[in-house]
Amino acid sequence: MPQFDLENDAVFTASSTPSVVLDRRLVIRSANPAYLEATGRSWDELRGRHVFSAFPGNPHHPEADGVARMDASFRRVRRLRRPHHLPVQRYDIPWRDAPTGFLERHWTVVNSPVLDADGELVGILLQPRDITAFRTHIVKVLEEFGAANDASGPAPALDEGRLACAAAVVLAGAREQQEVKREQDGLKEENQQLKNALDTRPAIDQAIGIVLTEESGTPEEAFQRLVRLSQETNVKLRDIARALVARAAAPDRPLLP
């Protein structure tokens, strides 16, 4: 049986990226401190539990689709043995002090396969990032974008589909977002900083997952490999990451631009 005890792994423990390792049955086998802090849980509460038992759907949110979409992502990873990215996903978490017992949370998630020496899938590495605060900024950008392009009427209604598309652009860098003209320099700078941060980090996380599917090692070792590749080729790290993600989607494309 594969060993998933990473409690003494210095890189896993010190990583600022929330990470949890599930076995093939989606039972929680290891979780780092960043994950425990992000979810407000202790290791004793999660150890050996099925992930959807530890984190059930919010019964007070009738339109909740977090469990269904996460399950579909896990199935995709198991079938293709390749990382899968959910750009934006609402998934409320149990919270003792919340009036309903659940706290609203929005995440960007990378699910990556954990393979043994023979290339057989033995588990899934789940890495969610809490973007609840970022989502608020994205909504503001969308509202201002709508107002700027339709000054004669109200901004377009925001639905989750439109929000997901916009978040995918900002988070994954799939295409350039049209820049919004603003009179206040402070607001423009804040939004640009947000875009830069969100545009780069998820692509790098996906690239780390891709490296880990091809070679053994830790996420930190995979990241250092990307850094060395960037230095050796004089190509920016974010461009290396995007090239890897594009290559994973279309294997016959070259690694580097």
N, C-alpha and C positions, 0 to 999 in steps of 0.2 A: 504493500500500500504506500503511495507517495507520502513523503514527509513534508508538511507545510508549516512546521513550527519555525517561525521567523522572529520570535520574541527576542532572540539574542543576536539577530542580524543587525549590525550597526547601521548600515545604509538604510535598510527598510525602516528601522526604528526612528532614525534621524530625519528621514525624508519629510519635507513640508507638504508633499502631495498626499492627500488622504488616500489610503490604499487598503484594500481588503482582499484576501485570497479565498476563493471558494473552490471546493472540490467539484467533481463532475456532477454530483447530485445537488449542487448549489448550497452546500452546507459550509458555514463560515469556519475557516481553519486558522486564519491569522488576520490581525488588523493592527495597523500601526497607530501610534498616539494621535497623529493628525486626523485619522479617520474617527477615532473615538471622540476627539474634541468636536469635530464637525457635526457629529450625530448626537452628541450629548449622552453617550452610553459608556458603560464600563466594559472591560473585556469579559468579566464574569457573566455579564448579561448576554453577551453575543456568542461566546465560545460554544461550538458544536450545534448551533441553531441553524435551521434553514433560513436563507436570507429573507424570504417573503413571510416567514413567521416572525422574525425579528423586526421586520419593517413592512407591516401589512398596509394595504391601501387605506386611505382616509375615508371612513364611512360617512363623514359629514360633507364630503365633496362628491356629489353624484357623477360629475363628469371626469372624475379621476381616471387617468389611463396609465399612470406610472408603472404599476405592476405589469400590465399587459405589454407595454413597450419595452420594459426592461427584460421581461421573459423572452420576447421576440429577439432582442439583441443578443441575449445569452445563446439562444438557439442558433442564431446566425454565426456567432463565434465558434460554436461547437461544430457546425456544419462546414464552414469555410476555413476554420483554423487561422483566421486573420482578425486583427483588431476591428472593432466597430465603434463608431463615435455617434453619440446622441448630442447634437449641438445645444439643445435646450429642452429640459424636461422638468415639469412640475412633479415633485414627489414629496408630499408632506411626510414628516417624521414624527413618531411618538414623542411627546414632550409632557412631562408631569405637570408643569406649571401652566400649560396652555388651557384655556377654558374648555375646549373640546377634546383635550388630550392629544391634539396634533398641532404641529407648527408648520405653517406654509413655508415651503422651500422650493427653490428652482436651481437646477444643476446642469452642468455640462459634464457628460460622462464618457469615459473611454473604457471599453471592455476589451481585454486582450487575452489570447489563449496562453495557457501555461503548458508547455510540451516537455515530455521526457526525452532521454537521449535517443530514443528510437523515433521521435517525431510524433508520438501518440499524445493526444490531449489528456491531461490529468487534472486540469483545473482552469479557473478563469481569474484573472487579475482585474478587479473592479476599482476604478479610480474616478470618483466623483469630485467635482469642484463646485462649491456653493457660489452661485452667481445671482443670488436673490437681490443683493444690493446693485449689482451691475444691471440686472434686468430693469430696475427702476430708471436707471440712466438711459437704457435703450428705449424704453417707452417714451421718455421725454424727447429723445432725438426724433422718434417717429412722429410724435405730436407736432414738434416744431417743423419737421420736414413737410408734413401735411399742410400746416398753416402757411408755410412759405410758398407752396405750390398751388394753394387754393385760398388766397387771401379773401376772396369774396364769400367764403362759406366756412363751416366748421371743419376741423381736421377729420380725416377718414376714421371710421370706427376701427378700433384695434381688436382683432381676434387672435386666438392662439396660433393659427396657421400663419398669419402675416407676421406675428411676432417671432415665430420660429424661423421664418425665412430671413428676417432682418438679423436675428441673433446668429444664424449660421454664417452670414456674411461677416459680421463683426468678429465672431469667435474663431472661425475656421479659416478666414481669409479666402473664401471661395471666389470672391470677385471684389472689386473696389466699390466701396459705398460712395454714392454721390455726396460731395461735401456741401454741407448746409451753410448758407451765408448768415452770419450773425453780426450784430453791431457791437456786442459786448465781447471784448477780447478775452476776458476771464472765462466766460462760458465756452468760447471756441477752444481755448487751450485745454480746459477740463475734458471736453468731449474728444479732442484729439489724443490726449493721454490715455483715455479709456480705450479708444479704438486701437492704439498701438499695443497696449497691454493685452487686450483680448484677441487681437489679430495674430499674435505670435505664439502665446503659450499653448493653446490647444494643438496647434500644428506640431509643436515640438513634442508634446505628450504623445501624440499619435505616432510620430517618428520613432520615439523611444520604444513604443509598443511594437512597431514593425521590426526594429533591430532585435528586440528580445525574442521575436518569433523565429528569427533566422539564426541567432547565436545565443549560447547560454550566457548567463551573467545576471547582474542586478540592474535596476533602472539607472542607478548612478553610473555604472560602468558603460551602459548604453549611451547615456548622455555625454560622458567623456569621449566616447568614440565619435559622436557627432561633432563635438568641439574640435577634436584633432582633425577630422575630415575637413571642417571649415577652415582651419588654419593652414592645412596642407594645400588646399585648392584655392584659397583666397576667395571663398564664396561665403556670404553671410550665413549664419546658423539658421536663420528663419527660412532662407531660400533652400538650404540643404533639406530642412524638415519638409517644406512644401513639395520638393522634388521627390522625396521618398513617399509621401502620401499619394502623389500623382502616379508614381510608379506602381504602388500597390493596387491602385484602381485600374491601371493599364500596364501590365507587366512588360510589354514590348517597348515602352517609352524609356529613354535614357535616364539614368539616376540624376545626373546634374544638367542644368540648362546650358 
